[in-house]
Amino acid sequence: MRHLLTTTFHRHNHRLPTILHHLLIRHYRPPKPPAPPAPPKHPKPPQKPQSFTFHDATWEDPYSWMSHLNDKVAMRHMDIYMEQEEKYTEAVMSDTEKLQSKLQSEMASRLHFDLSTSPIRWGPWLYYKRVEAGKQYPVLCRRLASLNEQFISNKDPSGGFDFVSGRKIEQKMVDYNLEAERFGGYAYEELSEVSPDHKFLAYTMYDKDNDSFRLSVRNLNSGALCSKPQADRVSNLAWAKDGQALLYVVTDQHKRPSRIYCSMIGSTEEDVLLLDEPAENVYVNIRHTKDFRFVTVNTFSTTFSKVFLINAADPLSGITLVWECEAQAHCIVEHHQGYLYLFTDAARRGQLVDHHYLLRCPVNASSGPRIWERVFDDDRDMVIEDVDFCNTHLTLIIREKCSFRLCSVPLPMPARKDAVRLKELNPTFLPLPNHVSQIWPGPNYDYYSSTMRFTISSPVMPDAVVDYELSSGNWNIVQQQNLLYERTRILYGTTSSGGIANGSSNNLNSDFLNEIKSEDDNLWNCLSEFYACEQYDVSSYDGVMVPLTILYSRKNKNNNQNPGLLHGHGAYGELLDKRWRNDLKSLLDRGWVIAYADVRGGGGHGKAWHHNGRQQKKLNSIKDFVSCAKFLVENEFVQENKLAGWGYSAGGLLVAAAINSCPDLFRAAILKVPFLDATSTLLHPILPLTAADYEEFGCPGDIDDFHAIMKYCPYANIQKDVLYPAVLITSSFNTRFGVWEAAKWAARVREHTIYDPKRPILLNLTTDIVEENRYLQCKESALETAFLIKMMES
C-alpha cells in the first residue's frame, strides 16, 4: 500500500513544479524600474520689479537689481544666485563628464607647443618670448643676432645658452611670472614698446585691484624699474627723442583717454601735461611713426576727427594740426622721406566712401591749408584693406571681392600730382594659399629692414607667420602648426621628411606624402585635403546677397544628416573671425558642419556693408543671420532641428536676437560674454561706453534710435509661451558687458518661455582672463562642445 501511494504520489507530483511555475508567472509582477532622477531645477532669482519710462515707452524690469553694483544687499543676492547657476550647470552637464574629459584631452593634444615665439629682428637684436619649464607665464627675452646667427632661422633657443662658445647669450627683459606676483596673481600685458635706442622697455600691466593698466619702464641695461614714469590708467604709449622721452595717455574716471603726458627718462622733474581734452565725448590716441620722426595725436568724437603731429626730436615744442574731417573716421598717419601718408576712410567732398584710401602731402607744407593728394585711383576690383611701410617698400593688403591678396610697391612713389592705378606700378603679388580669410601685418618694428612679417589666416589652415623679403620676393614660413606632421612624427618616430615618406602610409594618401617629400621648406600646412571649404552667396530677406562660408569633413559629410554650428558677429565693421580653430576640429571629426555668416554690420565688404547693419539698420544683420541659418537647413547641409548658433560679445546679441525671431530654427546656442540688454546698457551704462558703441548700436537720446534698439534688444523681445533652444552662456564678472546681462536674460527666458529641462538655459562663469591660459581655454571649449553634442543627441 505504501508503495502504491508512493508511486501514485510521484506519478502526479512531477507536474507540481509546472503548475507552480504557471501560477507564479500568472501572478508575477515585475519590479518597477527605478524612476529616473528628476531633472535638476533651475535657479529662480528674486524679482524686484522696477518701472522705466523713456521717450514714449514704459516697461518693467524685475531683474534690474542685478546690475546695482553699489548695493551690498543686491550683490549678496547676486553671489547666491551665481552659485546656484554654477551648481545647476554642473548638475545638467554631470552626465557628460567623461565626454568633457575626452574632448579636453583631444584639444590639449592639439595645442601648439612651441616654447618660443618666432624671433623678431630689430636692429642688432632678436626679440622673442619663451616659456620656461613649469612656469605659467612666458619670459620676454632678447639676444644679439651676431652672437648666434643660427637663431635667425628660428631654431628653438636653448635656454639662452650658446653651447659653442660656452656662454650665456640671452637677456631676460621681463619675467611675467614675477609680474604676476606684483599684479594680483596673474600677468596680463596690454602694451609694450621698446625704445628706439633699445635701452628701455615701457609696458602696461593690468592691476586687478584698481581695474586699470599701470605703466612701468624698465632699464634694459640694469634690469631695474625706473622710478618714473609710473602711472595708472594708461591707454597709449609712444617714444620720442630717440628714447629719452616717453609720451603716454591717461584715461579719466570713465576710462576715456583724455590726457597726454611727456616724461623725460632719468629726470626728477614732474611729467609735463601736453594735452588735456575736457570734452566728455572726445577721445585721444597717440602713436609714433615707424621712423620715430613724429608722434601722431588723434582726437575724435562722433562729430569730428583730427590728427596732430608732435616733433619727436622736441616733444615739448607743441602740436601741429595736419588733418581734420567731419564725423568719426579711421586715420593713420605715417612719414616716409619728407612725405606724410594718411590712410583713412573719411568722407570725400562731403560724400561717404565705401573703403579706405591713401593720401599724401609734403611734411613741410607751406602756410595755409594742407593739400592732400590721392595716391591711388579708385579701383572697385582692388580694395585696399591695410597698408604698411618700410624704408624701401609699401605693402598693401588687397581685397578682391571675398579674396585677400598681399602685394608690395617700391618706394619712393613716382612724383606725380594725379592719382595712379595700382596696376600701373607693377606691384609684386606675394604667393598665398587658397581660402585666405584674413591677413594681419606683424609688428614690423624695423623701419630700415625690407623683410616684413605677416600672419596668414584660413578656415582650413592653422595660422602661418610668414616673413617676406620684399626686395627679392623670397618668403619663409617662420611659424605654423602642422597637425598632420605632428601626427606622423608620433606614429613613425621620426622628424625627417625622408623618414615619414619611407614609413607606412596606411593613414596618409599619396598626395600628402608627395607634399611632405617636396624639397620646398615653405609648405603651407593646409588641411583642405581633409576639410572642404565652400563659399556661397545667400539671399537675405531684402535680396541682398550675404557671404556664407561652410566648412565640413570630407570623410563625414552626409547630406541632411549632419548637425551644424553657425557663427556670426556683425558689428563695429570687424571681420568675422574665420581662422582655423583646433577646438572645432573635435566637432568636424564628429560630422559637424561649421559655417560663418558675414552679415551686414561686420567688415570685409566695405563701409556701406557696416553702416547697413548698425543703429536703426541693426535688424538687417539679424535677418541676414536667420537667412543663412535657413539656407543651411533648406540646402541639406545641416539636418533640420540640429542647427546651433555661436556668438561672442556683440555676436551674442546677434544670435540671441535671431533666436527671438525664429526660436524653432535653432536647437542650441553658445553665447560667450554676450551683449544682451542693449536698452538698459545704452540708457544707463554701468561700465564706460565709447563713442563707437553709440555709433554702432544707436544713441537712445534719438527717438528713432531708441525705438530701433527696443526692436532688436534680445532681453526686451523674448517670446512668451514658446519653446526656445538650449543655450549655454559663458560670462565673467570681469567682462566688458557684465555678467548681469547674461543672468537677466537667462532668468527671463526661463520665466517667459515654455521651459523644457531637455533644452536648458545654462549660465557658466569663467575664470578671469581665461585667454591667458590655454588649458583653461581647452576646459571651457570642452564644456561648450559637450553641451552642443548632448543637446543634439538628446
C-alpha positions in Angstrom: 0.0 0.0 0.0 2.8 2.4 0.9 4.5 1.5 -2.4 1.3 2.2 -4.3 0.8 5.6 -2.6 4.4 6.5 -3.2 4.2 5.5 -6.8 0.9 7.4 -7.2 2.4 10.5 -5.4 5.5 10.5 -7.6 3.4 10.0 -10.7 1.4 13.2 -10.1 4.0 15.2 -8.2 6.2 15.6 -11.2 3.6 18.1 -12.5 3.8 20.2 -9.4 6.7 22.4 -10.5 5.0 23.1 -13.8 1.7 24.1 -12.1 3.6 26.2 -9.6 5.6 27.8 -12.4 2.4 28.8 -14.3 0.8 30.1 -11.1 3.9 32.1 -10.4 4.0 33.5 -13.9 0.3 34.3 -13.8 0.6 36.3 -10.6 4.1 37.7 -11.2 4.5 41.4 -11.2 8.0 42.5 -12.3 9.5 45.1 -10.0 9.1 48.6 -11.3 12.4 50.1 -12.6 13.7 52.9 -10.5 12.3 56.2 -11.6 14.8 58.3 -13.4 16.2 61.1 -11.3 14.2 64.2 -11.5 15.9 66.8 -13.7 17.6 69.5 -11.7 15.5 72.6 -11.0 16.8 75.8 -12.5 17.5 78.7 -10.1 14.8 81.3 -9.6 16.3 84.7 -8.6 14.2 87.1 -6.7 12.1 89.6 -8.7 12.1 93.2 -7.7 10.0 94.9 -10.4 11.1 98.4 -11.4 9.4 100.6 -14.0 11.2 102.7 -16.6 9.9 105.4 -18.9 11.8 106.9 -21.7 10.5 108.9 -24.7 7.0 107.4 -25.3 7.7 103.9 -23.9 7.2 102.4 -20.5 8.5 98.9 -19.4 9.1 96.9 -16.3 12.3 95.1 -15.4 12.1 92.7 -12.5 15.8 91.9 -12.6 17.4 95.3 -12.9 18.6 94.9 -9.3 21.3 92.5 -10.6 23.3 95.5 -12.0 23.2 97.6 -8.8 26.9 97.1 -8.1 26.9 99.6 -5.2 24.0 97.9 -3.4 25.6 95.5 -1.0 22.3 93.6 -0.4 21.8 93.2 -4.1 25.3 91.9 -4.6 24.9 89.4 -1.8 21.8 88.1 -3.6 23.7 88.1 -6.8 26.5 86.0 -5.3 24.0 83.4 -4.0 22.3 83.4 -7.4 25.6 82.9 -9.3 26.4 79.9 -7.0 23.0 78.4 -7.8 23.6 78.9 -11.5 27.0 77.2 -11.3 25.5 74.2 -9.4 22.7 74.0 -12.0 25.1 73.9 -14.9 27.2 71.2 -13.1 24.1 69.1 -12.5 22.7 69.4 -16.0 26.2 68.6 -17.5 27.1 65.9 -15.0 26.4 63.0 -17.4 29.0 64.5 -19.9 32.0 64.4 -17.5 33.7 61.6 -19.4 32.9 63.3 -22.8 34.3 66.6 -21.5 37.4 64.8 -20.3 37.9 63.2 -23.7 37.3 66.4 -25.5 39.7 68.3 -23.3 42.4 65.7 -23.9 41.8 66.0 -27.7 42.0 69.7 -27.6 45.1 69.8 -25.3 46.8 67.4 -27.6 46.4 69.8 -30.5 47.9 72.8 -28.6 50.9 74.4 -30.3 53.7 73.5 -28.0 56.3 76.0 -29.4 58.3 77.1 -26.4 59.3 80.3 -28.2 57.7 82.8 -30.4 59.3 83.5 -33.7 62.1 86.0 -33.0 61.6 89.5 -34.4 64.8 91.2 -35.6 65.0 94.9 -34.9 68.4 96.5 -35.5 71.1 94.3 -33.9 68.6 92.5 -31.6 66.3 89.5 -31.8 63.2 89.8 -29.6 61.1 86.9 -28.6 59.1 85.3 -25.8 59.7 81.8 -24.5 58.2 79.6 -21.8 60.3 78.1 -19.1 59.6 74.6 -17.8 57.0 74.5 -15.0 56.1 78.2 -15.4 52.7 79.6 -16.1 53.7 82.8 -17.9 56.4 83.5 -20.6 59.6 85.5 -20.4 60.3 88.3 -22.7 63.9 88.0 -24.0 66.3 89.3 -26.5 69.8 88.4 -27.8 72.2 89.9 -30.2 71.8 88.4 -33.6 75.5 88.5 -34.2 76.1 86.1 -31.3 74.1 83.3 -32.7 73.2 83.6 -36.4 71.5 80.2 -36.5 68.8 81.6 -34.2 67.7 83.9 -37.1 66.5 80.7 -38.9 64.0 80.4 -36.0 65.7 77.5 -34.2 64.4 76.9 -30.7 66.5 78.8 -28.1 68.3 76.5 -25.7 67.7 78.4 -22.5 69.7 81.3 -23.8 72.9 79.4 -23.7 75.3 79.1 -26.6 77.0 75.7 -26.3 79.5 76.5 -29.0 81.0 79.5 -27.1 80.1 78.2 -23.7 78.4 81.4 -22.5 75.0 82.9 -21.9 73.9 85.0 -24.8 70.3 85.8 -23.8 69.0 88.7 -21.8 65.7 88.4 -19.9 63.8 91.7 -20.2 60.6 90.9 -18.3 59.7 87.7 -16.5 55.9 87.8 -16.4 55.8 85.2 -13.7 57.4 87.8 -11.4 54.9 90.4 -12.8 52.1 88.2 -11.7 53.3 88.5 -8.1 53.1 92.2 -8.5 49.6 92.3 -10.0 47.1 90.1 -8.2 48.3 86.6 -9.2 48.2 86.8 -12.9 50.0 88.8 -15.6 48.1 90.5 -18.4 50.0 92.9 -20.5 48.2 95.4 -22.7 51.0 97.4 -24.3 54.8 97.1 -24.6 57.2 99.4 -26.5 61.0 99.1 -26.7 62.7 102.5 -27.1 64.4 103.2 -30.4 67.8 103.1 -28.8 67.0 99.6 -27.3 67.8 100.9 -23.8 64.3 100.9 -22.2 61.1 99.0 -22.3 57.8 100.7 -21.5 54.8 98.4 -20.7 51.4 98.4 -19.0 50.1 95.6 -16.8 46.6 95.1 -15.7 46.1 95.9 -12.0 43.1 94.0 -10.8 42.8 95.9 -7.6 42.4 99.2 -9.4 40.8 97.8 -12.5 43.3 99.7 -14.7 46.5 99.3 -16.6 49.7 100.5 -14.8 52.7 101.9 -16.7 56.2 100.7 -15.8 59.5 101.5 -17.5 62.4 99.0 -17.2 66.1 99.9 -17.8 67.2 97.1 -20.1 70.9 97.5 -19.2 70.4 97.1 -15.4 67.0 95.2 -15.5 65.7 97.6 -12.8 62.4 99.5 -12.9 62.8 103.2 -13.4 61.5 105.4 -10.6 59.4 107.4 -13.2 57.2 107.4 -15.0 54.8 105.2 -13.1 51.2 106.0 -13.9 47.8 104.3 -13.6 45.0 104.2 -16.2 47.4 104.3 -19.1 45.9 103.6 -22.6 48.7 104.5 -25.1 52.5 104.9 -25.3 54.9 106.5 -27.8 58.7 107.0 -27.6 60.3 110.3 -28.5 63.7 112.0 -28.5 65.4 108.7 -29.5 64.3 107.0 -26.3 65.0 109.8 -23.9 61.3 110.8 -23.6 58.1 108.8 -23.3 54.7 110.1 -24.1 51.6 108.4 -22.6 47.9 108.8 -22.5 45.9 108.6 -19.2 42.1 107.9 -19.0 39.6 109.7 -16.8 37.4 108.1 -14.2 35.1 106.9 -17.0 38.0 105.2 -18.8 38.0 107.9 -21.6 41.6 108.6 -22.9 41.8 112.3 -22.3 45.3 113.5 -21.2 48.8 113.2 -22.8 51.9 113.5 -20.6 55.6 113.6 -21.5 58.1 112.1 -19.2 61.9 112.6 -19.6 63.6 109.4 -18.7 66.0 109.8 -15.8 64.7 113.2 -14.9 63.4 114.0 -11.5 61.1 116.7 -12.8 57.3 116.2 -13.0 55.9 114.8 -16.1 54.6 117.6 -18.5 51.0 117.7 -19.5 50.9 118.2 -23.3 47.2 117.9 -23.9 44.1 117.8 -21.7 40.8 117.1 -23.5 37.9 118.1 -21.2 35.0 117.3 -23.5 33.3 114.1 -22.3 32.7 112.8 -25.9 36.2 113.3 -27.2 38.8 110.6 -27.2 42.6 110.8 -27.5 45.1 108.3 -29.1 48.8 108.5 -29.8 51.4 106.5 -31.8 54.8 107.1 -33.2 55.6 106.9 -36.9 57.7 103.9 -37.9 60.8 106.0 -38.4 60.3 107.6 -35.0 60.4 111.1 -36.6 57.0 112.1 -35.3 54.3 111.3 -32.7 50.8 111.5 -34.1 47.9 112.5 -31.9 44.4 111.5 -32.9 41.4 113.2 -31.3 37.9 112.1 -32.3 34.3 112.1 -31.4 31.1 111.2 -33.3 31.2 114.6 -35.0 34.9 115.1 -36.0 38.3 113.5 -36.3 41.6 115.4 -36.1 45.2 114.4 -36.5 48.1 116.4 -34.9 51.9 116.0 -35.2 54.5 116.3 -32.4 58.1 116.6 -33.4 59.7 113.5 -31.7 63.1 115.3 -31.5 61.5 118.1 -29.4 58.2 116.8 -27.9 57.7 119.9 -25.8 57.7 122.2 -28.8 53.9 121.9 -29.3 51.5 120.1 -31.6 50.5 120.9 -35.2 47.2 120.1 -36.8 47.7 118.3 -40.1 44.3 116.8 -40.9 40.6 117.2 -39.8 37.3 116.0 -41.1 33.7 115.8 -40.1 32.3 112.7 -38.4 34.4 109.9 -36.8 36.9 108.4 -39.2 39.8 106.0 -39.1 43.0 108.0 -39.6 46.6 106.6 -39.6 49.5 108.9 -40.5 52.9 107.6 -41.5 56.1 109.5 -42.6 58.4 108.5 -45.4 61.2 110.6 -46.8 59.6 114.0 -46.4 56.0 113.0 -47.1 53.1 112.3 -44.8 50.9 109.4 -45.8 47.3 109.3 -44.5 45.3 106.1 -44.6 41.7 106.9 -43.9 38.0 106.2 -44.6 36.9 109.8 -44.2 34.2 111.2 -46.4 35.5 112.9 -49.6 33.9 116.2 -50.8 31.0 115.5 -48.5 30.3 112.1 -49.9 30.7 108.9 -47.8 33.2 106.4 -49.2 32.9 102.6 -49.0 36.5 101.8 -48.3 39.9 103.2 -47.1 42.2 105.2 -49.4 45.7 106.6 -49.2 46.6 110.3 -49.3 49.9 112.1 -49.1 51.4 115.6 -48.8 54.8 117.1 -48.1 55.6 117.3 -44.3 56.9 120.8 -44.7 53.9 122.2 -46.4 53.7 125.9 -47.0 51.5 128.1 -44.8 47.8 127.7 -45.3 45.6 124.6 -45.6 47.4 121.4 -46.4 46.6 119.9 -49.7 46.4 116.1 -49.5 46.7 114.3 -52.8 45.3 110.9 -53.6 48.0 108.2 -54.2 45.9 105.6 -55.9 42.9 105.9 -58.2 39.7 104.1 -57.2 39.6 100.5 -58.3 36.5 98.6 -57.3 38.2 95.4 -58.3 41.0 96.0 -55.8 40.0 97.5 -52.4 42.9 98.4 -50.1 42.2 96.9 -46.7 45.5 97.9 -44.9 49.0 99.3 -45.6 52.4 99.0 -44.0 55.6 100.9 -44.6 59.3 100.2 -44.5 62.1 102.4 -45.9 62.1 100.7 -49.3 58.6 99.4 -49.8 54.9 100.0 -49.3 52.9 96.8 -48.7 49.2 96.6 -49.3 46.6 94.1 -48.2 44.1 93.9 -51.1 40.6 92.5 -51.1 39.2 91.3 -54.4 35.5 90.5 -53.7 35.9 87.9 -50.8 39.5 87.1 -51.6 42.5 88.7 -49.9 45.9 89.3 -51.6 49.2 90.8 -50.5 51.4 93.0 -52.7 54.4 95.4 -52.4 55.3 98.6 -54.3 58.9 100.1 -54.3 59.4 103.4 -52.6 59.6 106.3 -53.2 56.5 106.6 -55.2 56.6 108.3 -58.6 56.4 112.1 -58.4 53.1 113.0 -60.0 50.1 115.0 -58.9 47.3 112.8 -60.3 46.3 109.5 -58.7 47.7 106.4 -60.3 46.1 103.0 -60.7 47.8 100.3 -58.6 48.3 98.1 -61.6 50.3 100.7 -63.3 53.0 100.4 -60.6 53.5 96.7 -61.4 53.0 95.6 -57.8 54.7 92.3 -56.8 52.0 89.9 -55.6 53.2 87.5 -52.9 52.1 83.9 -53.0 49.3 82.8 -50.7 47.4 79.6 -50.1 43.7 79.1 -51.1 40.8 80.3 -48.9 42.7 83.1 -47.1 40.2 84.8 -44.8 42.4 87.5 -43.3 46.0 88.9 -43.4 47.4 90.5 -40.3 50.5 92.8 -40.5 53.1 91.8 -38.0 54.9 94.1 -35.6 57.5 95.1 -38.3 59.3 97.3 -35.9 62.4 97.7 -38.0 61.7 100.5 -40.4 65.0 100.0 -42.2 64.5 96.3 -42.9 63.0 95.2 -46.2 61.8 91.9 -44.5 58.2 92.3 -43.3 56.2 89.8 -41.3 52.5 88.9 -41.8 50.1 86.3 -40.4 48.0 84.5 -42.9 44.7 83.0 -41.8 42.4 80.5 -43.4 39.4 78.3 -42.2 41.3 75.2 -43.3 44.9 76.1 -42.3 46.5 76.9 -38.9 47.7 80.5 -38.8 51.0 80.9 -40.7 53.5 83.6 -39.6 55.4 84.5 -42.8 58.5 86.7 -43.4 58.6 88.3 -46.9 61.8 89.7 -48.3 60.3 92.5 -50.4 63.4 93.3 -52.4 63.9 89.7 -53.7 60.3 88.3 -53.3 61.6 85.4 -51.2 59.4 84.2 -48.4 59.7 81.9 -45.4 57.1 80.4 -43.0 58.7 81.1 -39.7 55.9 79.6 -37.5 52.9 77.4 -38.2 51.4 74.4 -36.5 51.3 71.3 -38.7 48.8 68.9 -37.3 49.4 66.2 -39.9 53.2 66.4 -39.4 52.9 66.1 -35.7 50.7 63.0 -36.1 53.1 61.3 -38.4 56.0 62.1 -36.2 54.3 60.3 -33.3 53.3 57.4 -35.5 56.7 56.8 -37.1 59.1 58.1 -34.5 61.0 60.5 -36.8 61.0 64.2 -37.6 62.7 64.0 -41.0 60.6 64.1 -44.2 62.5 61.2 -45.5 61.6 59.1 -42.5 58.0 59.9 -42.9 58.0 59.2 -46.6 59.6 55.8 -46.1 57.3 54.7 -43.3 53.9 53.0 -43.6 51.3 55.1 -45.4 48.2 53.4 -44.3 46.7 56.6 -42.9 48.1 59.0 -45.4 47.2 59.5 -49.0 49.8 59.8 -51.8 49.2 63.5 -52.4 50.1 64.3 -48.8 53.2 62.1 -48.9 54.3 63.8 -52.1 53.8 67.2 -50.4 56.0 66.1 -47.5 58.7 64.8 -49.8 58.9 68.2 -51.5 62.3 69.9 -51.1 60.5 73.2 -50.7 60.6 74.1 -47.0 57.9 76.8 -47.4 54.9 74.5 -47.5 51.5 75.8 -46.4 50.2 73.3 -43.9 46.8 73.3 -45.4 44.1 70.9 -44.3 41.8 71.4 -47.4 42.5 67.8 -48.4 40.6 66.6 -45.4 38.2 69.5 -44.7 36.2 71.2 -47.5 35.7 75.0 -47.5 32.9 76.3 -49.7 31.6 79.8 -50.1 28.0 80.8 -51.1 26.1 84.0 -51.5 22.8 83.7 -49.6 19.8 85.9 -50.5 18.6 87.8 -47.4 15.0 89.0 -46.8 15.5 92.1 -49.0 17.5 90.4 -51.8 21.0 91.4 -50.5 23.5 88.6 -51.0 25.2 87.6 -47.8 28.5 85.7 -47.9 28.4 82.3 -46.2 31.5 80.1 -45.6 30.8 76.4 -44.9 33.4 74.0 -43.5 33.0 70.2 -43.2 35.0 67.0 -43.1 35.1 65.3 -46.5 35.1 62.0 -44.7 32.0 62.6 -42.6 29.8 64.7 -44.8 26.3 63.2 -45.1 23.6 65.2 -46.7 20.7 66.2 -44.5 22.1 64.3 -41.5 24.9 66.5 -40.1 24.5 68.8 -37.1 25.8 72.3 -37.7 27.2 75.3 -35.9 26.7 78.8 -37.4 29.0 81.7 -36.3 28.2 85.3 -36.5 29.3 88.7 -35.2 28.2 91.6 -37.5 29.3 94.7 -35.5 31.8 97.5 -35.5 32.8 96.8 -39.1 35.0 94.0 -37.8 35.9 90.9 -39.9 34.3 87.7 -38.7 37.0 85.5 -37.3 37.2 82.5 -39.6 40.6 81.3 -38.6 41.2 77.6 -38.2 40.5 76.6 -34.6 41.8 73.4 -33.1 38.9 73.0 -30.8 36.4 73.0 -33.7 38.3 70.0 -35.1 36.5 67.9 -32.5 33.2 68.8 -34.0 34.3 68.5 -37.6 35.6 65.0 -37.0 32.3 64.0 -35.4 30.5 65.0 -38.6 29.5 68.6 -37.7 29.2 71.4 -40.3 30.8 74.7 -39.3 29.5 77.8 -41.0 30.3 81.5 -40.9 27.8 84.2 -41.8 29.3 87.5 -42.9 26.2 89.5 -42.1 25.8 93.3 -42.5 27.3 95.3 -39.7 30.6 93.4 -40.0 33.7 94.1 -42.1 35.4 93.0 -45.2 32.8 94.2 -47.6 33.1 98.0 -47.5 31.9 100.8 -45.2 28.4 100.7 -46.6 28.1 97.0 -45.5 29.0 98.0 -42.0 26.6 101.0 -41.9 23.7 98.9 -43.3 23.9 96.7 -40.2 24.2 99.2 -37.4 22.0 101.7 -35.4 18.5 101.8 -37.0 19.5 99.1 -39.5 20.7 96.6 -36.9 17.8 94.3 -37.8 19.4 93.7 -41.2 22.3 91.8 -39.5 19.8 89.7 -37.5 17.7 88.9 -40.6 20.9 88.1 -42.6 21.9 85.6 -39.9 18.4 83.9 -40.0 18.6 83.7 -43.8 22.0 81.9 -43.6 20.6 79.6 -41.0 17.6 78.7 -43.2 20.0 78.2 -46.2 22.0 75.6 -44.3 18.8 73.6 -43.5 17.0 74.0 -46.8 20.0 73.0 -48.8 20.6 70.0 -46.6 24.0 71.0 -45.3 22.5 70.6 -41.8 19.8 68.4 -40.6 16.6 70.1 -39.5 16.4 70.7 -35.8 20.2 70.1 -35.5 21.5 73.7 -36.0 23.2 75.6 -33.3 24.3 79.3 -33.2 27.5 80.8 -31.8 28.2 84.4 -31.0 30.8 86.3 -29.0 30.1 89.7 -27.3 28.1 91.7 -29.9 27.8 88.4 -31.8 25.9 87.1 -28.8 23.4 89.9 -29.3 23.1 88.8 -33.0 22.5 85.1 -32.1 20.1 85.8 -29.2 18.1 88.2 -31.4 17.9 85.6 -34.1 16.6 83.1 -31.6 13.9 85.6 -30.5 13.0 85.9 -34.2 12.9 82.2 -35.1 13.3 80.0 -31.9 12.3 76.8 -33.8 15.1 77.3 -36.3 17.8 76.5 -33.7 18.3 73.5 -31.4 21.1 75.1 -29.3 23.3 78.1 -29.0 26.5 79.3 -27.4 26.6 82.9 -26.2 30.1 84.0 -25.0 30.2 87.2 -22.8 27.1 88.4 -24.8 25.6 91.9 -25.1 22.0 91.0 -24.3 20.3 94.1 -22.7 21.1 96.8 -25.2 18.3 99.1 -23.9 19.4 99.3 -20.3 23.1 99.3 -21.1 22.9 102.2 -23.6 20.5 104.2 -21.5 22.2 103.6 -18.1 25.8 102.4 -18.8 27.3 100.7 -15.7 30.6 100.2 -17.5 32.0 103.1 -19.6 30.9 103.1 -23.3 32.8 104.7 -26.1 31.6 106.9 -29.0 32.0 103.8 -31.2 29.4 101.9 -29.1 26.7 104.5 -29.6 27.7 104.8 -33.3 27.2 101.1 -33.6 24.1 100.3 -31.6 22.4 103.7 -31.6 22.0 106.6 -29.2 18.9 106.3 -27.0 18.6 110.1 -26.9 17.5 110.0 -30.5 13.9 108.7 -30.5 14.3 106.8 -33.8 17.5 105.1 -32.5 15.7 104.3 -29.3 12.8 102.5 -31.0 15.2 100.6 -33.2 17.1 99.5 -30.0 13.8 98.3 -28.4 13.0 96.3 -31.5 16.3 94.3 -31.6 17.3 94.2 -27.9 17.4 90.4 -27.0 16.3 91.0 -23.4 13.3 93.1 -24.4 11.9 90.7 -27.1 11.8 87.2 -25.6 8.7 85.5 -26.9 6.2 84.1 -24.4 4.9 80.5 -24.2 7.2 79.4 -27.0 9.8 76.6 -26.8 13.3 78.0 -27.0 16.5 76.2 -27.9 19.1 75.1 -25.3 21.5 77.9 -24.6 24.9 77.9 -22.8 26.0 81.4 -21.8 29.6 81.9 -20.6 30.3 85.1 -18.8 32.5 86.6 -16.1 32.5 89.4 -13.5 35.5 90.8 -15.4 33.9 91.3 -18.8 33.1 94.5 -20.7 29.4 93.6 -20.8 28.8 92.5 -17.3 27.5 89.1 -16.0 24.2 90.8 -15.0 23.2 90.9 -18.7 23.6 87.2 -19.1 21.9 86.5 -15.7 18.9 88.7 -16.5 18.4 87.1 -19.9 18.7 83.6 -18.6 16.1 84.3 -15.8 13.6 86.0 -18.2 13.8 83.2 -20.8 13.0 80.6 -18.2 10.2 82.7 -16.9 8.6 83.7 -20.2 9.0 80.6 -22.5 7.9 77.0 -22.3 10.8 75.8 -20.3 11.9 72.2 -21.2 14.6 70.8 -19.0 15.9 68.9 -22.1 16.5 72.3 -23.6 18.2 74.0 -20.6 19.3 77.6 -20.3 22.7 77.4 -18.6 25.0 80.1 -17.2 28.6 79.3 -16.8 31.0 81.7 -15.1 34.6 81.6 -16.5 37.9 82.3 -14.8 39.1 85.8 -15.1 41.2 86.4 -18.2 40.9 82.9 -19.4 42.6 84.0 -22.6 46.0 83.9 -20.9 45.8 80.2 -20.0 45.5 77.7 -22.9 44.5 74.8 -20.7 41.6 76.8 -19.3 40.6 77.6 -22.8 40.6 73.8 -23.5 38.4 73.2 -20.5 35.9 75.9 -21.5 35.8 74.7 -25.1 35.3 71.1 -24.0 32.3 72.1 -21.9 30.8 74.1 -24.8 31.4 71.2 -27.3 30.0 68.6 -24.9 26.9 70.8 -24.4 26.4 71.0 -28.2 26.8 67.3 -28.6 24.5 66.5 -25.7 21.8 68.8 -27.0 21.9 67.3 -30.5 21.7 63.7 -29.2 19.1 64.2 -26.6 
